[in-house]
Amino acid sequence: MKKIIIMLALSMFVATAAFAAEGKVVSVADGAAVVEMGTDAKLKMGAAVKLNGKGGKVTAVKGTKVTIKAGNAAGLKAGDTVKVDKAASSMQGC
């Protein structure tokens, strides 16, 4: 029983391990920032993310560039270094 509990706890930790990466802002327009993520661009269109700690959503992915619509995007400028985290997904039960 102890092994099952440990495996369950371990799998939950791995499932909730956060993705975090830094990128450079390429451009900003209409409340969205295009961020060059390099090889760290493991995000899908529609994914909930945090851009420098503020909630946002991935609206486009093209190669290593990710477009993120977020409330704080307008305050960014090309060349800024930003932190992008996957936002916690809401758990839905039975």
PDB file with one MODEL, atoms N, CA, C and O in Angstrom:
MODEL        1
ATOM      1  N   MET A   1       0.820  -1.193   0.000  1.00  0.00           N
ATOM      2  CA  MET A   1       0.000   0.000   0.000  1.00  0.00           C
ATOM      3  C   MET A   1       0.870   1.265   0.000  1.00  0.00           C
ATOM      4  O   MET A   1       0.548   2.256  -0.656  1.00  0.00           O
ATOM      5  N   LYS A   2       1.970   1.207   0.746  1.00  0.00           N
ATOM      6  CA  LYS A   2       2.874   2.349   0.834  1.00  0.00           C
ATOM      7  C   LYS A   2       3.452   2.686  -0.537  1.00  0.00           C
ATOM      8  O   LYS A   2       3.577   3.859  -0.891  1.00  0.00           O
ATOM      9  N   LYS A   3       3.805   1.654  -1.311  1.00  0.00           N
ATOM     10  CA  LYS A   3       4.367   1.871  -2.647  1.00  0.00           C
ATOM     11  C   LYS A   3       3.353   2.540  -3.563  1.00  0.00           C
ATOM     12  O   LYS A   3       3.713   3.404  -4.363  1.00  0.00           O
ATOM     13  N   ILE A   4       2.104   2.151  -3.455  1.00  0.00           N
ATOM     14  CA  ILE A   4       1.058   2.737  -4.301  1.00  0.00           C
ATOM     15  C   ILE A   4       0.897   4.221  -3.985  1.00  0.00           C
ATOM     16  O   ILE A   4       0.779   5.041  -4.896  1.00  0.00           O
ATOM     17  N   ILE A   5       0.892   4.564  -2.713  1.00  0.00           N
ATOM     18  CA  ILE A   5       0.751   5.966  -2.313  1.00  0.00           C
ATOM     19  C   ILE A   5       1.945   6.781  -2.796  1.00  0.00           C
ATOM     20  O   ILE A   5       1.773   7.898  -3.285  1.00  0.00           O
ATOM     21  N   ILE A   6       3.144   6.240  -2.665  1.00  0.00           N
ATOM     22  CA  ILE A   6       4.348   6.942  -3.119  1.00  0.00           C
ATOM     23  C   ILE A   6       4.307   7.136  -4.630  1.00  0.00           C
ATOM     24  O   ILE A   6       4.623   8.219  -5.124  1.00  0.00           O
ATOM     25  N   MET A   7       3.923   6.100  -5.368  1.00  0.00           N
ATOM     26  CA  MET A   7       3.850   6.207  -6.835  1.00  0.00           C
ATOM     27  C   MET A   7       2.793   7.228  -7.249  1.00  0.00           C
ATOM     28  O   MET A   7       3.004   8.001  -8.184  1.00  0.00           O
ATOM     29  N   LEU A   8       1.665   7.231  -6.560  1.00  0.00           N
ATOM     30  CA  LEU A   8       0.608   8.194  -6.867  1.00  0.00           C
ATOM     31  C   LEU A   8       1.088   9.615  -6.611  1.00  0.00           C
ATOM     32  O   LEU A   8       0.883  10.500  -7.442  1.00  0.00           O
ATOM     33  N   ALA A   9       1.722   9.837  -5.473  1.00  0.00           N
ATOM     34  CA  ALA A   9       2.244  11.164  -5.152  1.00  0.00           C
ATOM     35  C   ALA A   9       3.299  11.603  -6.157  1.00  0.00           C
ATOM     36  O   ALA A   9       3.318  12.761  -6.574  1.00  0.00           O
ATOM     37  N   LEU A  10       4.167  10.694  -6.541  1.00  0.00           N
ATOM     38  CA  LEU A  10       5.213  11.001  -7.512  1.00  0.00           C
ATOM     39  C   LEU A  10       4.622  11.345  -8.875  1.00  0.00           C
ATOM     40  O   LEU A  10       5.069  12.292  -9.522  1.00  0.00           O
ATOM     41  N   SER A  11       3.631  10.590  -9.311  1.00  0.00           N
ATOM     42  CA  SER A  11       3.018  10.856 -10.615  1.00  0.00           C
ATOM     43  C   SER A  11       2.276  12.186 -10.617  1.00  0.00           C
ATOM     44  O   SER A  11       2.257  12.881 -11.633  1.00  0.00           O
ATOM     45  N   MET A  12       1.667  12.549  -9.491  1.00  0.00           N
ATOM     46  CA  MET A  12       0.990  13.848  -9.415  1.00  0.00           C
ATOM     47  C   MET A  12       1.999  14.982  -9.472  1.00  0.00           C
ATOM     48  O   MET A  12       1.736  16.018 -10.082  1.00  0.00           O
ATOM     49  N   PHE A  13       3.157  14.796  -8.838  1.00  0.00           N
ATOM     50  CA  PHE A  13       4.195  15.822  -8.887  1.00  0.00           C
ATOM     51  C   PHE A  13       4.694  16.014 -10.308  1.00  0.00           C
ATOM     52  O   PHE A  13       4.838  17.147 -10.767  1.00  0.00           O
ATOM     53  N   VAL A  14       4.957  14.926 -11.004  1.00  0.00           N
ATOM     54  CA  VAL A  14       5.446  15.005 -12.382  1.00  0.00           C
ATOM     55  C   VAL A  14       4.403  15.644 -13.280  1.00  0.00           C
ATOM     56  O   VAL A  14       4.745  16.433 -14.161  1.00  0.00           O
ATOM     57  N   ALA A  15       3.134  15.314 -13.071  1.00  0.00           N
ATOM     58  CA  ALA A  15       2.059  15.866 -13.899  1.00  0.00           C
ATOM     59  C   ALA A  15       1.888  17.363 -13.691  1.00  0.00           C
ATOM     60  O   ALA A  15       1.450  18.070 -14.599  1.00  0.00           O
ATOM     61  N   THR A  16       2.231  17.851 -12.505  1.00  0.00           N
ATOM     62  CA  THR A  16       2.048  19.271 -12.236  1.00  0.00           C
ATOM     63  C   THR A  16       3.347  20.060 -12.295  1.00  0.00           C
ATOM     64  O   THR A  16       3.353  21.259 -12.016  1.00  0.00           O
ATOM     65  N   ALA A  17       4.441  19.409 -12.654  1.00  0.00           N
ATOM     66  CA  ALA A  17       5.719  20.122 -12.756  1.00  0.00           C
ATOM     67  C   ALA A  17       5.575  21.248 -13.774  1.00  0.00           C
ATOM     68  O   ALA A  17       5.092  21.032 -14.886  1.00  0.00           O
ATOM     69  N   ALA A  18       5.985  22.416 -13.397  1.00  0.00           N
ATOM     70  CA  ALA A  18       5.765  23.598 -14.217  1.00  0.00           C
ATOM     71  C   ALA A  18       6.814  23.729 -15.310  1.00  0.00           C
ATOM     72  O   ALA A  18       7.991  23.423 -15.114  1.00  0.00           O
ATOM     73  N   PHE A  19       6.357  24.188 -16.455  1.00  0.00           N
ATOM     74  CA  PHE A  19       7.224  24.560 -17.554  1.00  0.00           C
ATOM     75  C   PHE A  19       7.548  26.031 -17.341  1.00  0.00           C
ATOM     76  O   PHE A  19       6.644  26.839 -17.130  1.00  0.00           O
ATOM     77  N   ALA A  20       8.783  26.375 -17.392  1.00  0.00           N
ATOM     78  CA  ALA A  20       9.170  27.783 -17.284  1.00  0.00           C
ATOM     79  C   ALA A  20      10.350  28.023 -18.213  1.00  0.00           C
ATOM     80  O   ALA A  20      11.309  27.251 -18.236  1.00  0.00           O
ATOM     81  N   ALA A  21      10.264  29.091 -18.967  1.00  0.00           N
ATOM     82  CA  ALA A  21      11.344  29.401 -19.890  1.00  0.00           C
ATOM     83  C   ALA A  21      11.415  30.912 -20.093  1.00  0.00           C
ATOM     84  O   ALA A  21      10.450  31.638 -19.853  1.00  0.00           O
ATOM     85  N   GLU A  22      12.559  31.351 -20.531  1.00  0.00           N
ATOM     86  CA  GLU A  22      12.733  32.755 -20.872  1.00  0.00           C
ATOM     87  C   GLU A  22      12.768  32.907 -22.375  1.00  0.00           C
ATOM     88  O   GLU A  22      13.183  32.003 -23.100  1.00  0.00           O
ATOM     89  N   GLY A  23      12.327  34.060 -22.830  1.00  0.00           N
ATOM     90  CA  GLY A  23      12.347  34.351 -24.249  1.00  0.00           C
ATOM     91  C   GLY A  23      12.544  35.839 -24.468  1.00  0.00           C
ATOM     92  O   GLY A  23      12.509  36.630 -23.525  1.00  0.00           O
ATOM     93  N   LYS A  24      12.751  36.211 -25.720  1.00  0.00           N
ATOM     94  CA  LYS A  24      12.931  37.624 -26.086  1.00  0.00           C
ATOM     95  C   LYS A  24      11.724  38.078 -26.893  1.00  0.00           C
ATOM     96  O   LYS A  24      11.272  37.385 -27.804  1.00  0.00           O
ATOM     97  N   VAL A  25      11.211  39.248 -26.546  1.00  0.00           N
ATOM     98  CA  VAL A  25      10.079  39.823 -27.261  1.00  0.00           C
ATOM     99  C   VAL A  25      10.554  40.290 -28.632  1.00  0.00           C
ATOM    100  O   VAL A  25      11.523  41.040 -28.747  1.00  0.00           O
ATOM    101  N   VAL A  26       9.856  39.835 -29.666  1.00  0.00           N
ATOM    102  CA  VAL A  26      10.174  40.230 -31.043  1.00  0.00           C
ATOM    103  C   VAL A  26       9.341  41.441 -31.439  1.00  0.00           C
ATOM    104  O   VAL A  26       9.849  42.385 -32.044  1.00  0.00           O
ATOM    105  N   SER A  27       8.049  41.405 -31.091  1.00  0.00           N
ATOM    106  CA  SER A  27       7.160  42.524 -31.400  1.00  0.00           C
ATOM    107  C   SER A  27       5.948  42.486 -30.474  1.00  0.00           C
ATOM    108  O   SER A  27       5.645  41.467 -29.853  1.00  0.00           O
ATOM    109  N   VAL A  28       5.259  43.640 -30.401  1.00  0.00           N
ATOM    110  CA  VAL A  28       4.058  43.758 -29.582  1.00  0.00           C
ATOM    111  C   VAL A  28       3.016  44.529 -30.384  1.00  0.00           C
ATOM    112  O   VAL A  28       3.310  45.584 -30.946  1.00  0.00           O
ATOM    113  N   ALA A  29       1.794  43.996 -30.434  1.00  0.00           N
ATOM    114  CA  ALA A  29       0.695  44.682 -31.116  1.00  0.00           C
ATOM    115  C   ALA A  29      -0.632  44.144 -30.605  1.00  0.00           C
ATOM    116  O   ALA A  29      -0.772  42.944 -30.369  1.00  0.00           O
ATOM    117  N   ASP A  30      -1.598  45.025 -30.436  1.00  0.00           N
ATOM    118  CA  ASP A  30      -2.965  44.657 -30.059  1.00  0.00           C
ATOM    119  C   ASP A  30      -3.031  43.777 -28.812  1.00  0.00           C
ATOM    120  O   ASP A  30      -3.806  42.822 -28.777  1.00  0.00           O
ATOM    121  N   GLY A  31      -2.245  44.077 -27.806  1.00  0.00           N
ATOM    122  CA  GLY A  31      -2.278  43.328 -26.553  1.00  0.00           C
ATOM    123  C   GLY A  31      -1.661  41.949 -26.617  1.00  0.00           C
ATOM    124  O   GLY A  31      -1.885  41.121 -25.734  1.00  0.00           O
ATOM    125  N   ALA A  32      -0.881  41.697 -27.661  1.00  0.00           N
ATOM    126  CA  ALA A  32      -0.223  40.396 -27.807  1.00  0.00           C
ATOM    127  C   ALA A  32       1.261  40.601 -28.080  1.00  0.00           C
ATOM    128  O   ALA A  32       1.656  41.517 -28.802  1.00  0.00           O
ATOM    129  N   ALA A  33       2.069  39.736 -27.493  1.00  0.00           N
ATOM    130  CA  ALA A  33       3.522  39.804 -27.683  1.00  0.00           C
ATOM    131  C   ALA A  33       3.989  38.565 -28.429  1.00  0.00           C
ATOM    132  O   ALA A  33       3.595  37.445 -28.103  1.00  0.00           O
ATOM    133  N   VAL A  34       4.828  38.773 -29.427  1.00  0.00           N
ATOM    134  CA  VAL A  34       5.471  37.661 -30.125  1.00  0.00           C
ATOM    135  C   VAL A  34       6.806  37.442 -29.425  1.00  0.00           C
ATOM    136  O   VAL A  34       7.639  38.346 -29.358  1.00  0.00           O
ATOM    137  N   VAL A  35       7.002  36.224 -28.902  1.00  0.00           N
ATOM    138  CA  VAL A  35       8.183  35.914 -28.100  1.00  0.00           C
ATOM    139  C   VAL A  35       8.992  34.819 -28.784  1.00  0.00           C
ATOM    140  O   VAL A  35       8.455  33.765 -29.126  1.00  0.00           O
ATOM    141  N   GLU A  36      10.285  35.071 -28.983  1.00  0.00           N
ATOM    142  CA  GLU A  36      11.213  34.068 -29.525  1.00  0.00           C
ATOM    143  C   GLU A  36      11.644  33.198 -28.359  1.00  0.00           C
ATOM    144  O   GLU A  36      12.344  33.658 -27.457  1.00  0.00           O
ATOM    145  N   MET A  37      11.220  31.928 -28.380  1.00  0.00           N
ATOM    146  CA  MET A  37      11.490  31.020 -27.278  1.00  0.00           C
ATOM    147  C   MET A  37      12.708  30.139 -27.508  1.00  0.00           C
ATOM    148  O   MET A  37      13.138  29.442 -26.588  1.00  0.00           O
ATOM    149  N   GLY A  38      13.265  30.148 -28.684  1.00  0.00           N
ATOM    150  CA  GLY A  38      14.383  29.260 -28.981  1.00  0.00           C
ATOM    151  C   GLY A  38      13.909  27.819 -28.978  1.00  0.00           C
ATOM    152  O   GLY A  38      12.811  27.523 -29.450  1.00  0.00           O
ATOM    153  N   THR A  39      14.721  26.928 -28.454  1.00  0.00           N
ATOM    154  CA  THR A  39      14.346  25.514 -28.454  1.00  0.00           C
ATOM    155  C   THR A  39      13.352  25.187 -27.353  1.00  0.00           C
ATOM    156  O   THR A  39      12.871  24.056 -27.277  1.00  0.00           O
ATOM    157  N   ASP A  40      13.031  26.165 -26.485  1.00  0.00           N
ATOM    158  CA  ASP A  40      12.113  25.936 -25.372  1.00  0.00           C
ATOM    159  C   ASP A  40      10.643  26.063 -25.760  1.00  0.00           C
ATOM    160  O   ASP A  40       9.775  25.937 -24.897  1.00  0.00           O
ATOM    161  N   ALA A  41      10.345  26.306 -27.018  1.00  0.00           N
ATOM    162  CA  ALA A  41       8.959  26.540 -27.431  1.00  0.00           C
ATOM    163  C   ALA A  41       8.175  25.236 -27.471  1.00  0.00           C
ATOM    164  O   ALA A  41       7.941  24.669 -28.538  1.00  0.00           O
ATOM    165  N   LYS A  42       7.778  24.774 -26.307  1.00  0.00           N
ATOM    166  CA  LYS A  42       7.002  23.533 -26.210  1.00  0.00           C
ATOM    167  C   LYS A  42       5.576  23.868 -25.819  1.00  0.00           C
ATOM    168  O   LYS A  42       4.983  23.194 -24.977  1.00  0.00           O
ATOM    169  N   LEU A  43       5.032  24.894 -26.420  1.00  0.00           N
ATOM    170  CA  LEU A  43       3.684  25.339 -26.116  1.00  0.00           C
ATOM    171  C   LEU A  43       2.785  25.107 -27.314  1.00  0.00           C
ATOM    172  O   LEU A  43       3.234  25.143 -28.460  1.00  0.00           O
ATOM    173  N   LYS A  44       1.522  24.871 -27.042  1.00  0.00           N
ATOM    174  CA  LYS A  44       0.545  24.654 -28.104  1.00  0.00           C
ATOM    175  C   LYS A  44      -0.410  25.841 -28.154  1.00  0.00           C
ATOM    176  O   LYS A  44      -0.617  26.530 -27.155  1.00  0.00           O
ATOM    177  N   MET A  45      -0.990  26.069 -29.332  1.00  0.00           N
ATOM    178  CA  MET A  45      -1.962  27.124 -29.492  1.00  0.00           C
ATOM    179  C   MET A  45      -3.136  26.864 -28.544  1.00  0.00           C
ATOM    180  O   MET A  45      -3.634  25.742 -28.452  1.00  0.00           O
ATOM    181  N   GLY A  46      -3.567  27.903 -27.850  1.00  0.00           N
ATOM    182  CA  GLY A  46      -4.677  27.794 -26.923  1.00  0.00           C
ATOM    183  C   GLY A  46      -4.252  27.519 -25.489  1.00  0.00           C
ATOM    184  O   GLY A  46      -5.084  27.540 -24.582  1.00  0.00           O
ATOM    185  N   ALA A  47      -2.954  27.258 -25.273  1.00  0.00           N
ATOM    186  CA  ALA A  47      -2.462  26.939 -23.931  1.00  0.00           C
ATOM    187  C   ALA A  47      -2.553  28.166 -23.020  1.00  0.00           C
ATOM    188  O   ALA A  47      -2.281  29.291 -23.439  1.00  0.00           O
ATOM    189  N   ALA A  48      -2.938  27.925 -21.776  1.00  0.00           N
ATOM    190  CA  ALA A  48      -2.947  28.988 -20.776  1.00  0.00           C
ATOM    191  C   ALA A  48      -1.523  29.145 -20.250  1.00  0.00           C
ATOM    192  O   ALA A  48      -0.885  28.167 -19.861  1.00  0.00           O
ATOM    193  N   VAL A  49      -1.033  30.378 -20.241  1.00  0.00           N
ATOM    194  CA  VAL A  49       0.333  30.651 -19.795  1.00  0.00           C
ATOM    195  C   VAL A  49       0.345  31.878 -18.900  1.00  0.00           C
ATOM    196  O   VAL A  49      -0.651  32.590 -18.777  1.00  0.00           O
ATOM    197  N   LYS A  50       1.494  32.109 -18.277  1.00  0.00           N
ATOM    198  CA  LYS A  50       1.737  33.344 -17.547  1.00  0.00           C
ATOM    199  C   LYS A  50       2.911  34.033 -18.222  1.00  0.00           C
ATOM    200  O   LYS A  50       3.962  33.431 -18.439  1.00  0.00           O
ATOM    201  N   LEU A  51       2.720  35.283 -18.546  1.00  0.00           N
ATOM    202  CA  LEU A  51       3.759  36.101 -19.161  1.00  0.00           C
ATOM    203  C   LEU A  51       4.243  37.066 -18.086  1.00  0.00           C
ATOM    204  O   LEU A  51       3.522  37.989 -17.710  1.00  0.00           O
ATOM    205  N   ASN A  52       5.453  36.859 -17.592  1.00  0.00           N
ATOM    206  CA  ASN A  52       5.989  37.637 -16.470  1.00  0.00           C
ATOM    207  C   ASN A  52       5.021  37.641 -15.284  1.00  0.00           C
ATOM    208  O   ASN A  52       4.848  38.663 -14.619  1.00  0.00           O
ATOM    209  N   GLY A  53       4.395  36.496 -15.025  1.00  0.00           N
ATOM    210  CA  GLY A  53       3.522  36.349 -13.865  1.00  0.00           C
ATOM    211  C   GLY A  53       2.067  36.703 -14.075  1.00  0.00           C
ATOM    212  O   GLY A  53       1.248  36.475 -13.184  1.00  0.00           O
ATOM    213  N   LYS A  54       1.719  37.256 -15.234  1.00  0.00           N
ATOM    214  CA  LYS A  54       0.330  37.642 -15.516  1.00  0.00           C
ATOM    215  C   LYS A  54      -0.295  36.645 -16.490  1.00  0.00           C
ATOM    216  O   LYS A  54       0.363  36.182 -17.421  1.00  0.00           O
ATOM    217  N   GLY A  55      -1.552  36.323 -16.272  1.00  0.00           N
ATOM    218  CA  GLY A  55      -2.245  35.333 -17.091  1.00  0.00           C
ATOM    219  C   GLY A  55      -2.358  35.735 -18.549  1.00  0.00           C
ATOM    220  O   GLY A  55      -2.533  36.910 -18.873  1.00  0.00           O
ATOM    221  N   GLY A  56      -2.255  34.746 -19.421  1.00  0.00           N
ATOM    222  CA  GLY A  56      -2.379  34.977 -20.849  1.00  0.00           C
ATOM    223  C   GLY A  56      -2.710  33.689 -21.570  1.00  0.00           C
ATOM    224  O   GLY A  56      -2.909  32.642 -20.953  1.00  0.00           O
ATOM    225  N   LYS A  57      -2.766  33.784 -22.896  1.00  0.00           N
ATOM    226  CA  LYS A  57      -3.120  32.626 -23.714  1.00  0.00           C
ATOM    227  C   LYS A  57      -2.287  32.636 -24.992  1.00  0.00           C
ATOM    228  O   LYS A  57      -2.079  33.685 -25.603  1.00  0.00           O
ATOM    229  N   VAL A  58      -1.813  31.455 -25.388  1.00  0.00           N
ATOM    230  CA  VAL A  58      -1.046  31.328 -26.624  1.00  0.00           C
ATOM    231  C   VAL A  58      -2.036  31.395 -27.783  1.00  0.00           C
ATOM    232  O   VAL A  58      -2.952  30.577 -27.868  1.00  0.00           O
ATOM    233  N   THR A  59      -1.852  32.368 -28.675  1.00  0.00           N
ATOM    234  CA  THR A  59      -2.763  32.520 -29.806  1.00  0.00           C
ATOM    235  C   THR A  59      -2.160  32.024 -31.115  1.00  0.00           C
ATOM    236  O   THR A  59      -2.882  31.826 -32.092  1.00  0.00           O
ATOM    237  N   ALA A  60      -0.846  31.823 -31.147  1.00  0.00           N
ATOM    238  CA  ALA A  60      -0.199  31.304 -32.357  1.00  0.00           C
ATOM    239  C   ALA A  60       1.177  30.750 -32.003  1.00  0.00           C
ATOM    240  O   ALA A  60       1.851  31.246 -31.101  1.00  0.00           O
ATOM    241  N   VAL A  61       1.575  29.718 -32.728  1.00  0.00           N
ATOM    242  CA  VAL A  61       2.912  29.139 -32.591  1.00  0.00           C
ATOM    243  C   VAL A  61       3.444  28.925 -33.998  1.00  0.00           C
ATOM    244  O   VAL A  61       2.823  28.247 -34.817  1.00  0.00           O
ATOM    245  N   LYS A  62       4.606  29.515 -34.267  1.00  0.00           N
ATOM    246  CA  LYS A  62       5.238  29.353 -35.581  1.00  0.00           C
ATOM    247  C   LYS A  62       6.720  29.132 -35.353  1.00  0.00           C
ATOM    248  O   LYS A  62       7.468  30.071 -35.078  1.00  0.00           O
ATOM    249  N   GLY A  63       7.137  27.873 -35.471  1.00  0.00           N
ATOM    250  CA  GLY A  63       8.532  27.534 -35.215  1.00  0.00           C
ATOM    251  C   GLY A  63       8.863  27.765 -33.753  1.00  0.00           C
ATOM    252  O   GLY A  63       8.245  27.171 -32.869  1.00  0.00           O
ATOM    253  N   THR A  64       9.831  28.619 -33.500  1.00  0.00           N
ATOM    254  CA  THR A  64      10.230  28.906 -32.121  1.00  0.00           C
ATOM    255  C   THR A  64       9.615  30.209 -31.609  1.00  0.00           C
ATOM    256  O   THR A  64       9.939  30.661 -30.511  1.00  0.00           O
ATOM    257  N   LYS A  65       8.728  30.811 -32.402  1.00  0.00           N
ATOM    258  CA  LYS A  65       8.059  32.047 -31.988  1.00  0.00           C
ATOM    259  C   LYS A  65       6.645  31.733 -31.512  1.00  0.00           C
ATOM    260  O   LYS A  65       5.899  30.992 -32.151  1.00  0.00           O
ATOM    261  N   VAL A  66       6.306  32.321 -30.373  1.00  0.00           N
ATOM    262  CA  VAL A  66       5.001  32.097 -29.754  1.00  0.00           C
ATOM    263  C   VAL A  66       4.332  33.454 -29.565  1.00  0.00           C
ATOM    264  O   VAL A  66       4.947  34.382 -29.038  1.00  0.00           O
ATOM    265  N   THR A  67       3.076  33.575 -29.994  1.00  0.00           N
ATOM    266  CA  THR A  67       2.312  34.799 -29.778  1.00  0.00           C
ATOM    267  C   THR A  67       1.446  34.598 -28.548  1.00  0.00           C
ATOM    268  O   THR A  67       0.671  33.645 -28.470  1.00  0.00           O
ATOM    269  N   ILE A  68       1.583  35.501 -27.587  1.00  0.00           N
ATOM    270  CA  ILE A  68       0.863  35.398 -26.318  1.00  0.00           C
ATOM    271  C   ILE A  68       0.034  36.658 -26.113  1.00  0.00           C
ATOM    272  O   ILE A  68       0.566  37.768 -26.099  1.00  0.00           O
ATOM    273  N   LYS A  69      -1.274  36.475 -25.953  1.00  0.00           N
ATOM    274  CA  LYS A  69      -2.172  37.588 -25.648  1.00  0.00           C
ATOM    275  C   LYS A  69      -2.302  37.647 -24.134  1.00  0.00           C
ATOM    276  O   LYS A  69      -2.780  36.705 -23.503  1.00  0.00           O
ATOM    277  N   ALA A  70      -1.870  38.766 -23.557  1.00  0.00           N
ATOM    278  CA  ALA A  70      -1.899  38.935 -22.102  1.00  0.00           C
ATOM    279  C   ALA A  70      -2.105  40.404 -21.768  1.00  0.00           C
ATOM    280  O   ALA A  70      -1.770  41.289 -22.555  1.00  0.00           O
ATOM    281  N   GLY A  71      -2.658  40.643 -20.601  1.00  0.00           N
ATOM    282  CA  GLY A  71      -2.938  42.009 -20.172  1.00  0.00           C
ATOM    283  C   GLY A  71      -1.706  42.875 -20.032  1.00  0.00           C
ATOM    284  O   GLY A  71      -1.784  44.092 -20.196  1.00  0.00           O
ATOM    285  N   ASN A  72      -0.576  42.272 -19.733  1.00  0.00           N
ATOM    286  CA  ASN A  72       0.649  43.058 -19.552  1.00  0.00           C
ATOM    287  C   ASN A  72       1.505  43.136 -20.818  1.00  0.00           C
ATOM    288  O   ASN A  72       2.601  43.694 -20.784  1.00  0.00           O
ATOM    289  N   ALA A  73       1.025  42.589 -21.922  1.00  0.00           N
ATOM    290  CA  ALA A  73       1.814  42.590 -23.166  1.00  0.00           C
ATOM    291  C   ALA A  73       2.043  44.006 -23.694  1.00  0.00           C
ATOM    292  O   ALA A  73       3.104  44.297 -24.247  1.00  0.00           O
ATOM    293  N   ALA A  74       1.064  44.877 -23.527  1.00  0.00           N
ATOM    294  CA  ALA A  74       1.186  46.241 -24.049  1.00  0.00           C
ATOM    295  C   ALA A  74       2.350  47.001 -23.415  1.00  0.00           C
ATOM    296  O   ALA A  74       2.887  47.924 -24.027  1.00  0.00           O
ATOM    297  N   GLY A  75       2.740  46.631 -22.213  1.00  0.00           N
ATOM    298  CA  GLY A  75       3.840  47.304 -21.528  1.00  0.00           C
ATOM    299  C   GLY A  75       5.214  46.800 -21.928  1.00  0.00           C
ATOM    300  O   GLY A  75       6.227  47.298 -21.435  1.00  0.00           O
ATOM    301  N   LEU A  76       5.260  45.821 -22.813  1.00  0.00           N
ATOM    302  CA  LEU A  76       6.544  45.266 -23.255  1.00  0.00           C
ATOM    303  C   LEU A  76       7.000  45.935 -24.535  1.00  0.00           C
ATOM    304  O   LEU A  76       6.210  46.564 -25.239  1.00  0.00           O
ATOM    305  N   LYS A  77       8.292  45.792 -24.831  1.00  0.00           N
ATOM    306  CA  LYS A  77       8.822  46.304 -26.103  1.00  0.00           C
ATOM    307  C   LYS A  77       9.799  45.282 -26.682  1.00  0.00           C
ATOM    308  O   LYS A  77      10.321  44.430 -25.963  1.00  0.00           O
ATOM    309  N   ALA A  78      10.035  45.377 -27.969  1.00  0.00           N
ATOM    310  CA  ALA A  78      10.951  44.459 -28.648  1.00  0.00           C
ATOM    311  C   ALA A  78      12.311  44.477 -27.956  1.00  0.00           C
ATOM    312  O   ALA A  78      12.854  45.538 -27.648  1.00  0.00           O
ATOM    313  N   GLY A  79      12.849  43.283 -27.720  1.00  0.00           N
ATOM    314  CA  GLY A  79      14.144  43.152 -27.072  1.00  0.00           C
ATOM    315  C   GLY A  79      14.055  42.819 -25.592  1.00  0.00           C
ATOM    316  O   GLY A  79      15.039  42.387 -24.992  1.00  0.00           O
ATOM    317  N   ASP A  80      12.864  43.020 -24.988  1.00  0.00           N
ATOM    318  CA  ASP A  80      12.691  42.678 -23.568  1.00  0.00           C
ATOM    319  C   ASP A  80      12.823  41.172 -23.368  1.00  0.00           C
ATOM    320  O   ASP A  80      12.394  40.389 -24.215  1.00  0.00           O
ATOM    321  N   THR A  81      13.410  40.774 -22.257  1.00  0.00           N
ATOM    322  CA  THR A  81      13.456  39.366 -21.872  1.00  0.00           C
ATOM    323  C   THR A  81      12.267  39.111 -20.964  1.00  0.00           C
ATOM    324  O   THR A  81      12.033  39.847 -20.005  1.00  0.00           O
ATOM    325  N   VAL A  82      11.510  38.051 -21.276  1.00  0.00           N
ATOM    326  CA  VAL A  82      10.317  37.733 -20.498  1.00  0.00           C
ATOM    327  C   VAL A  82      10.369  36.291 -20.016  1.00  0.00           C
ATOM    328  O   VAL A  82      11.070  35.453 -20.582  1.00  0.00           O
ATOM    329  N   LYS A  83       9.617  36.022 -18.965  1.00  0.00           N
ATOM    330  CA  LYS A  83       9.497  34.670 -18.430  1.00  0.00           C
ATOM    331  C   LYS A  83       8.110  34.142 -18.806  1.00  0.00           C
ATOM    332  O   LYS A  83       7.097  34.806 -18.584  1.00  0.00           O
ATOM    333  N   VAL A  84       8.086  32.942 -19.374  1.00  0.00           N
ATOM    334  CA  VAL A  84       6.827  32.318 -19.771  1.00  0.00           C
ATOM    335  C   VAL A  84       6.670  31.026 -18.985  1.00  0.00           C
ATOM    336  O   VAL A  84       7.538  30.153 -19.023  1.00  0.00           O
ATOM    337  N   ASP A  85       5.544  30.913 -18.267  1.00  0.00           N
ATOM    338  CA  ASP A  85       5.232  29.705 -17.488  1.00  0.00           C
ATOM    339  C   ASP A  85       3.918  29.142 -17.971  1.00  0.00           C
ATOM    340  O   ASP A  85       3.023  29.886 -18.372  1.00  0.00           O
ATOM    341  N   LYS A  86       3.802  27.820 -17.934  1.00  0.00           N
ATOM    342  CA  LYS A  86       2.504  27.209 -18.175  1.00  0.00           C
ATOM    343  C   LYS A  86       1.639  27.510 -16.974  1.00  0.00           C
ATOM    344  O   LYS A  86       2.073  27.337 -15.835  1.00  0.00           O
ATOM    345  N   ALA A  87       0.424  27.958 -17.214  1.00  0.00           N
ATOM    346  CA  ALA A  87      -0.501  28.208 -16.114  1.00  0.00           C
ATOM    347  C   ALA A  87      -1.073  26.869 -15.664  1.00  0.00           C
ATOM    348  O   ALA A  87      -1.215  25.943 -16.462  1.00  0.00           O
ATOM    349  N   ALA A  88      -1.395  26.778 -14.399  1.00  0.00           N
ATOM    350  CA  ALA A  88      -1.970  25.542 -13.871  1.00  0.00           C
ATOM    351  C   ALA A  88      -3.325  25.313 -14.526  1.00  0.00           C
ATOM    352  O   ALA A  88      -4.166  26.209 -14.592  1.00  0.00           O
ATOM    353  N   SER A  89      -3.509  24.106 -15.002  1.00  0.00           N
ATOM    354  CA  SER A  89      -4.805  23.786 -15.605  1.00  0.00           C
ATOM    355  C   SER A  89      -5.779  23.454 -14.483  1.00  0.00           C
ATOM    356  O   SER A  89      -5.401  22.918 -13.441  1.00  0.00           O
ATOM    357  N   SER A  90      -7.010  23.781 -14.720  1.00  0.00           N
ATOM    358  CA  SER A  90      -7.994  23.503 -13.674  1.00  0.00           C
ATOM    359  C   SER A  90      -8.339  22.016 -13.680  1.00  0.00           C
ATOM    360  O   SER A  90      -8.591  21.421 -14.727  1.00  0.00           O
ATOM    361  N   MET A  91      -8.343  21.445 -12.501  1.00  0.00           N
ATOM    362  CA  MET A  91      -8.655  20.018 -12.366  1.00  0.00           C
ATOM    363  C   MET A  91     -10.171  19.863 -12.419  1.00  0.00           C
ATOM    364  O   MET A  91     -10.897  20.562 -11.712  1.00  0.00           O
ATOM    365  N   GLN A  92     -10.642  18.953 -13.250  1.00  0.00           N
ATOM    366  CA  GLN A  92     -12.067  18.695 -13.334  1.00  0.00           C
ATOM    367  C   GLN A  92     -12.340  17.288 -12.879  1.00  0.00           C
ATOM    368  O   GLN A  92     -11.723  16.336 -13.359  1.00  0.00           O
ATOM    369  N   GLY A  93     -13.253  17.158 -11.965  1.00  0.00           N
ATOM    370  CA  GLY A  93     -13.542  15.847 -11.407  1.00  0.00           C
ATOM    371  C   GLY A  93     -14.805  15.244 -11.976  1.00  0.00           C
ATOM    372  O   GLY A  93     -15.399  15.758 -12.924  1.00  0.00           O
ATOM    373  N   CYS A  94     -15.191  14.157 -11.379  1.00  0.00           N
ATOM    374  CA  CYS A  94     -16.385  13.434 -11.808  1.00  0.00           C
ATOM    375  C   CYS A  94     -17.626  14.110 -11.319  1.00  0.00           C
ATOM    376  O   CYS A  94     -18.731  13.639 -11.586  1.00  0.00           O
TER     377      CYS A  94
ENDMDL
END
